[in-house]
Amino acid sequence: MATSAHTTTEHAIAGFMEDVMAAFERAAAASGLIETRRVITSERVRVRLAGPALAGYALPALAHHRVPPDSEPDDLTINVFDTRSTGVAMPSPVWPTTAYTPTSEICGVEGNRFIVAFNVGTGVLDVLDAESGSALHWIGDAALHPAYDVSSPFRLLLHWWLRRRGIHFMHAGAVARGDNGLLLVGRGGSGKSTAALACLLAGLDFLGDDYVLARPSRPPEVFNLYGSAKLEVGHLGAKFGRLASAVLGYTGASDRGKAILMPFEKLGLRVRERAELVAIVVPRVTDVPGASLQPASPAEALRALVPSTCSQLTAVRKPDLDAMAELVRTLPAYTLEMGRELEPVAELLAGLLDRGGG
């Protein structure tokens, strides 16, 4: 966490959160309250929307985790609103202007109860009260919410909350067959999505192409989070034509950004909820035909996993780093050289899964 000469007390943040929740209730009264529940891993998450303006952002990628209302208590409640559609302003912050950091975390917040982040570029505010299990997601104008976030809503809030349960956010893909799963790691553009979707079309189980959850238990586990995928637009026709009907939107201009896919609901493909991890795979895109799988060192796997994951998150803590290091220590790692053809990629990974990672 960044350091600051100024400390914003836990009491001040608690007062701010009370004012924020009062603003949310006014927004919901003005625009209507939409409530829905999800079970993510074993955590019961309630999403409360003040009006429909943010429904297209908040709901599609988590729709497959939906559960009907019941009397069971919620573990985490995420309250969501924007000012433009509801007419309700966000209360003034209680932290100084010096508290804003390049990673978006508001630094100098006292104690471990609250984590606060404000992304200056997108205008999104996230606040988690870990004590009460209450969280806020706010933006001034729902229409300005970044298009790419449709594929991964509430990334920061879920990262912060699940970490307390020993489950950690990974910038990674994952595929499985039987009880065995593979973690696909690397920076953006390394081939994670290509490998994961090639496996999906070849009949392997899909747990994610960009973000998944992992627990470094014995054995280590990987969990699905989002029912979405992202793919270079040019690949839709050339390699993944079957997925073209699953396009929900684009991360930017449709001729330049990535296509956001919801293949499970569009094509009747089912997401796999969890698997036991047997290996880490580092994809690399090459210009040669075919594909090859070679042993990789723990250092190579760590370099592929840690920087890209940390760059995608805010308020990364030591337990996150420890979890990634533990996965690399306990799992064999491989480099996957991928050429222009998809079939060899899926065949190699299927074989690795059938061998239990050995």
Backbone torsions as a table, in degrees:
resi	resn	phi	psi	omega
1	MET	NA	140.4	178.9
2	ALA	-66.1	151.8	179.4
3	THR	-99.3	157.4	-179.2
4	SER	-147.7	144.0	176.2
5	ALA	-69.5	-21.3	-179.4
6	HIS	-103.9	134.9	175.4
7	THR	-109.4	127.4	172.7
8	THR	-93.4	118.6	-170.9
9	THR	-69.6	155.2	175.8
10	GLU	-59.6	-37.5	178.6
11	HIS	-61.3	-42.1	-180.0
12	ALA	-65.3	-42.2	179.0
13	ILE	-66.5	-38.2	177.7
14	ALA	-61.4	-41.6	176.9
15	GLY	-64.6	-40.6	176.6
16	PHE	-61.0	-43.4	-179.2
17	MET	-64.0	-37.3	176.1
18	GLU	-61.8	-43.1	179.0
19	ASP	-65.7	-38.9	179.1
20	VAL	-63.2	-44.3	-178.9
21	MET	-67.5	-33.5	174.6
22	ALA	-65.1	-39.5	176.6
23	ALA	-64.4	-41.2	178.2
24	PHE	-60.2	-44.9	-178.6
25	GLU	-63.3	-36.7	176.0
26	ARG	-65.6	-41.0	179.0
27	ALA	-63.2	-41.9	179.2
28	ALA	-66.5	-37.4	178.0
29	ALA	-65.6	-34.3	-178.6
30	ALA	-78.4	-33.6	-170.9
31	SER	-117.0	-6.7	-178.3
32	GLY	97.2	142.7	-178.8
33	LEU	-102.4	127.4	174.3
34	ILE	-113.7	124.0	-179.4
35	GLU	-122.6	140.1	176.3
36	THR	-149.8	151.7	-177.4
37	ARG	-118.9	145.7	177.7
38	ARG	-131.8	151.6	168.2
39	VAL	-116.0	115.6	-178.0
40	ILE	-116.6	121.2	-161.5
41	THR	52.9	-116.6	175.5
42	SER	-111.5	8.8	-176.5
43	GLU	-87.8	131.3	177.6
44	ARG	-90.1	116.7	-175.5
45	VAL	-117.3	122.7	176.2
46	ARG	-102.5	130.6	177.0
47	VAL	-109.3	124.4	-179.9
48	ARG	-116.4	118.2	-179.1
49	LEU	-107.8	130.7	172.5
50	ALA	-87.0	93.7	-177.7
51	GLY	83.5	172.1	-172.8
52	PRO	-89.7	-0.9	-170.1
53	ALA	-60.2	-33.9	-177.7
54	LEU	-103.6	9.4	-178.7
55	ALA	-63.8	-39.2	180.0
56	GLY	-66.2	-25.0	175.0
57	TYR	-83.2	-45.0	-165.2
58	ALA	-83.9	-27.6	-164.6
59	LEU	-102.9	-38.5	-169.9
60	PRO	-60.4	-46.3	-172.3
61	ALA	-72.7	-13.4	177.9
62	LEU	-110.9	8.5	-173.1
63	ALA	-62.1	-32.7	-176.4
64	HIS	-72.9	-9.3	175.6
65	HIS	-94.1	4.3	-174.3
66	ARG	-63.4	139.8	172.8
67	VAL	-131.3	152.2	-179.8
68	PRO	-70.9	155.8	177.2
69	PRO	-60.9	143.7	174.3
70	ASP	-153.5	-171.2	-174.8
71	SER	-90.5	-1.1	-179.9
72	GLU	-66.9	140.9	-179.8
73	PRO	-70.7	148.8	177.2
74	ASP	-84.1	145.2	174.9
75	ASP	-83.9	-42.3	-177.7
76	LEU	-135.1	134.5	174.8
77	THR	-118.4	123.7	179.2
78	ILE	-107.6	118.5	-179.7
79	ASN	-100.9	128.3	-168.1
80	VAL	-128.8	127.5	171.2
81	PHE	-157.3	162.7	172.4
82	ASP	-124.8	157.9	-177.3
83	THR	-81.2	-38.2	-173.6
84	ARG	-59.9	-48.0	-174.8
85	SER	-80.9	-27.1	-175.9
86	THR	-96.8	-21.0	-177.4
87	GLY	77.5	10.1	-177.8
88	VAL	-109.1	122.6	-176.9
89	ALA	-80.8	154.4	173.4
90	MET	-76.9	135.2	175.4
91	PRO	-58.1	155.1	-179.9
92	SER	-65.7	141.0	-179.8
93	PRO	-66.4	155.5	-179.7
94	VAL	-104.4	1.8	177.9
95	TRP	-103.4	156.9	-176.7
96	PRO	-79.3	167.0	178.7
97	THR	-65.0	-21.3	178.7
98	THR	-75.1	-7.2	-176.3
99	ALA	-84.4	-10.8	-178.6
100	TYR	-77.5	136.7	-176.2
101	THR	-124.4	161.2	177.5
102	PRO	-61.5	-24.1	179.1
103	THR	-86.6	0.1	179.7
104	SER	83.8	-14.8	178.4
105	GLU	-69.2	137.8	172.6
106	ILE	-80.8	113.1	-174.6
107	CYS	-86.7	162.0	177.6
108	GLY	83.1	10.3	177.5
109	VAL	-75.9	125.5	-175.2
110	GLU	-73.1	139.6	172.4
111	GLY	78.1	-175.3	-177.1
112	ASN	-110.3	2.6	-176.0
113	ARG	-71.8	-42.2	-173.8
114	PHE	-113.2	141.8	165.3
115	ILE	-125.3	133.0	-177.0
116	VAL	-129.6	136.2	176.1
117	ALA	-138.9	138.1	173.4
118	PHE	-131.7	118.0	179.1
119	ASN	-87.6	108.8	-176.4
120	VAL	-63.2	-34.6	-178.7
121	GLY	-69.1	-42.1	-177.6
122	THR	-97.6	-17.8	-178.7
123	GLY	76.3	23.7	-178.1
124	VAL	-98.8	131.4	175.7
125	LEU	-109.9	129.4	174.7
126	ASP	-123.9	132.9	176.8
127	VAL	-134.9	131.1	174.0
128	LEU	-117.8	128.7	168.9
129	ASP	-102.8	98.4	-174.6
130	ALA	-68.8	-23.1	-178.7
131	GLU	-72.5	-44.3	-176.8
132	SER	-94.8	-12.0	-175.4
133	GLY	70.5	31.7	179.1
134	SER	-115.0	139.2	-177.8
135	ALA	-139.4	158.3	179.1
136	LEU	-127.7	139.6	170.1
137	HIS	-131.1	118.4	-174.8
138	TRP	-135.1	146.4	169.9
139	ILE	-142.9	149.7	-178.3
140	GLY	-61.4	-42.4	-176.8
141	ASP	-137.8	117.7	-177.9
142	ALA	-57.0	-31.0	-178.9
143	ALA	-66.6	-18.4	-179.3
144	LEU	-94.4	2.1	178.8
145	HIS	-63.6	131.5	-177.3
146	PRO	-55.6	133.6	-176.7
147	ALA	-60.7	-34.8	-176.5
148	TYR	-66.8	-22.1	-178.4
149	ASP	-72.6	-12.4	176.6
150	VAL	-58.8	-30.2	-178.8
151	SER	-81.3	-11.9	-175.5
152	SER	-149.2	61.8	-177.9
153	PRO	-66.2	147.8	174.4
154	PHE	59.0	32.7	-177.2
155	ARG	-56.4	-45.9	-176.8
156	LEU	-70.2	-45.8	-177.8
157	LEU	-62.0	-42.1	179.5
158	LEU	-69.5	-36.2	175.0
159	HIS	-58.9	-49.3	-177.9
160	TRP	-65.0	-44.0	-174.8
161	TRP	-70.1	-48.4	-174.9
162	LEU	-69.4	-27.5	175.7
163	ARG	-56.6	-35.8	179.8
164	ARG	-68.7	-15.8	177.5
165	ARG	-100.9	9.9	179.6
166	GLY	77.7	16.0	179.7
167	ILE	-115.9	130.3	-167.6
168	HIS	-122.0	139.5	177.8
169	PHE	-70.8	134.6	176.9
170	MET	-128.5	135.0	168.8
171	HIS	-81.9	89.5	-171.5
172	ALA	-162.9	161.9	169.0
173	GLY	-105.3	173.2	176.9
174	ALA	-156.7	141.6	175.1
175	VAL	-135.0	162.9	-175.4
176	ALA	-152.4	160.7	167.6
177	ARG	-149.9	134.0	-173.2
178	GLY	62.9	-134.7	179.3
179	ASP	-89.0	-6.8	-169.6
180	ASN	-97.9	141.9	179.2
181	GLY	-131.7	154.3	176.4
182	LEU	-118.3	140.1	174.7
183	LEU	-100.1	121.8	-179.4
184	LEU	-100.7	116.9	-170.3
185	VAL	-124.7	153.3	177.2
186	GLY	152.2	166.2	179.1
187	ARG	-68.6	169.6	176.3
188	GLY	-58.9	135.5	-179.1
189	GLY	89.3	0.9	-177.5
190	SER	-79.0	-16.4	-179.8
191	GLY	113.9	9.4	-180.0
192	LYS	-59.0	-48.9	-177.6
193	SER	-65.0	-43.0	179.6
194	THR	-59.1	-46.3	-179.6
195	ALA	-64.8	-45.6	-177.4
196	ALA	-64.8	-42.5	-178.2
197	LEU	-75.2	-30.3	173.0
198	ALA	-61.6	-40.8	177.6
199	CYS	-67.1	-40.0	178.2
200	LEU	-57.6	-48.6	-178.0
201	LEU	-70.2	-21.3	178.6
202	ALA	-87.5	0.3	176.2
203	GLY	100.1	1.2	174.5
204	LEU	-78.1	165.4	179.6
205	ASP	-83.3	141.0	-175.6
206	PHE	-111.0	127.7	176.1
207	LEU	-113.7	-12.0	179.2
208	GLY	157.9	156.4	-179.8
209	ASP	-118.7	-14.0	-174.1
210	ASP	-136.0	-39.4	179.3
211	TYR	-134.5	130.7	173.4
212	VAL	-139.2	173.3	176.3
213	LEU	-112.5	143.6	179.7
214	ALA	-137.9	148.1	175.9
215	ARG	-126.2	118.6	-178.3
216	PRO	-79.6	54.7	-179.4
217	SER	-86.3	-171.1	175.6
218	ARG	-119.2	100.4	1.2
219	PRO	-79.0	159.0	176.2
220	PRO	-66.5	148.7	-176.1
221	GLU	-125.3	153.0	172.5
222	VAL	-124.8	142.0	-177.6
223	PHE	-126.3	143.8	170.3
224	ASN	-71.6	148.2	171.7
225	LEU	-121.8	-61.3	-174.6
226	TYR	-103.2	143.1	175.3
227	GLY	-92.7	46.7	-174.5
228	SER	-137.7	168.6	174.6
229	ALA	-150.9	159.0	176.0
230	LYS	-127.1	142.1	-174.0
231	LEU	-148.6	141.8	174.5
232	GLU	-55.2	133.3	-176.1
233	VAL	-57.2	-40.1	-178.5
234	GLY	-62.8	-20.7	-179.1
235	HIS	-81.6	-15.1	-175.1
236	LEU	-62.3	-43.1	-179.8
237	GLY	-85.9	-40.5	-173.6
238	ALA	-71.9	-40.6	-173.6
239	LYS	-122.1	-30.8	-170.9
240	PHE	-127.3	45.3	-178.2
241	GLY	-57.1	-31.8	-179.8
242	ARG	-62.2	-23.8	-176.8
243	LEU	-91.7	-0.9	-175.1
244	ALA	-59.6	-34.4	-178.9
245	SER	-74.0	-6.9	-178.4
246	ALA	-95.1	5.1	-177.5
247	VAL	-69.9	122.2	176.8
248	LEU	-92.5	-33.9	-178.2
249	GLY	-179.0	-163.2	-176.1
250	TYR	-135.7	151.5	179.6
251	THR	-76.9	-15.0	177.7
252	GLY	-157.7	-150.0	174.7
253	ALA	-58.5	139.9	-172.0
254	SER	-63.5	-18.6	178.7
255	ASP	-95.3	-2.2	-177.8
256	ARG	-128.5	-34.9	-177.0
257	GLY	-82.4	-172.7	175.9
258	LYS	-92.5	150.0	173.6
259	ALA	-82.2	136.6	175.7
260	ILE	-97.1	121.6	-175.6
261	LEU	-110.5	142.4	167.8
262	MET	-120.6	71.4	-169.1
263	PRO	-68.7	-22.6	-174.0
264	PHE	-73.1	-46.4	-179.0
265	GLU	-79.0	-30.2	-178.1
266	LYS	-77.4	-37.4	-173.2
267	LEU	-111.8	3.4	179.7
268	GLY	74.1	21.0	178.7
269	LEU	-91.0	136.8	-174.4
270	ARG	-99.9	136.7	177.7
271	VAL	-80.7	144.9	174.3
272	ARG	-87.2	134.0	-174.4
273	GLU	-80.8	-41.9	-177.1
274	ARG	-155.5	161.8	174.2
275	ALA	-157.7	162.1	174.1
276	GLU	-88.7	128.4	-178.1
277	LEU	-76.0	133.5	177.9
278	VAL	-118.4	-13.0	179.8
279	ALA	-167.1	160.6	172.5
280	ILE	-110.6	134.6	-178.8
281	VAL	-122.6	131.3	179.2
282	VAL	-108.6	100.4	-179.5
283	PRO	-73.8	148.3	173.1
284	ARG	-140.5	127.8	-179.8
285	VAL	-84.5	130.6	178.7
286	THR	-127.8	174.2	178.8
287	ASP	-98.3	3.2	-177.0
288	VAL	-89.6	154.5	176.9
289	PRO	-72.1	163.3	177.0
290	GLY	75.0	-162.4	-179.5
291	ALA	-155.8	156.8	177.9
292	SER	-144.6	152.9	-178.2
293	LEU	-126.6	121.8	-177.5
294	GLN	-128.0	146.7	175.9
295	PRO	-58.4	143.2	177.0
296	ALA	-123.3	155.2	-179.9
297	SER	-80.3	158.1	173.7
298	PRO	-56.3	-35.2	179.6
299	ALA	-63.9	-40.2	177.9
300	GLU	-63.3	-43.3	179.1
301	ALA	-64.4	-40.7	179.7
302	LEU	-64.1	-42.5	179.1
303	ARG	-65.5	-30.4	179.3
304	ALA	-77.9	-27.7	-173.9
305	LEU	-94.5	-48.4	-167.9
306	VAL	-71.2	-53.5	-176.4
307	PRO	-60.7	-41.8	-177.9
308	SER	-68.1	-38.0	177.9
309	THR	-66.3	-46.6	-179.1
310	CYS	-62.6	-34.1	-179.0
311	SER	-70.9	-19.2	-177.8
312	GLN	-91.7	-9.4	-171.3
313	LEU	-121.2	172.1	176.3
314	THR	-130.8	146.6	-179.0
315	ALA	62.2	48.5	173.1
316	VAL	-70.3	137.0	-177.4
317	ARG	-124.8	172.4	-178.5
318	LYS	-56.5	-40.8	178.6
319	PRO	-58.7	-32.0	176.6
320	ASP	-64.6	-46.3	-179.8
321	LEU	-66.4	-39.8	178.7
322	ASP	-63.1	-38.9	-179.2
323	ALA	-65.3	-42.9	178.9
324	MET	-65.9	-41.2	178.4
325	ALA	-63.7	-38.2	179.5
326	GLU	-65.6	-40.5	177.6
327	LEU	-61.2	-43.8	-179.0
328	VAL	-66.6	-35.4	179.6
329	ARG	-68.9	-34.5	-169.5
330	THR	-99.0	-13.2	-175.9
331	LEU	-114.6	141.4	172.1
332	PRO	-67.4	151.9	-178.0
333	ALA	-124.6	149.3	-179.1
334	TYR	-139.7	150.3	170.0
335	THR	-99.6	128.9	178.5
336	LEU	-107.0	108.3	175.1
337	GLU	-86.3	117.4	-174.9
338	MET	-110.7	130.0	175.8
339	GLY	-98.6	-149.1	-173.7
340	ARG	-83.7	-13.6	-175.9
341	GLU	-102.0	140.9	-177.3
342	LEU	-86.5	-35.2	-172.7
343	GLU	-58.2	-44.1	179.5
344	PRO	-62.8	-31.1	178.8
345	VAL	-62.7	-51.3	-179.6
346	ALA	-63.5	-38.2	-179.7
347	GLU	-64.7	-43.2	179.7
348	LEU	-63.1	-46.0	-177.8
349	LEU	-69.4	-35.5	175.7
350	ALA	-62.7	-41.4	177.9
351	GLY	-64.1	-40.6	177.9
352	LEU	-62.9	-40.5	177.2
353	LEU	-64.2	-43.3	-178.8
354	ASP	-65.2	-28.2	178.2
355	ARG	-85.4	2.1	-179.7
356	GLY	70.3	26.5	177.8
357	GLY	87.5	-3.8	-177.6
358	GLY	-93.8	NA	NA
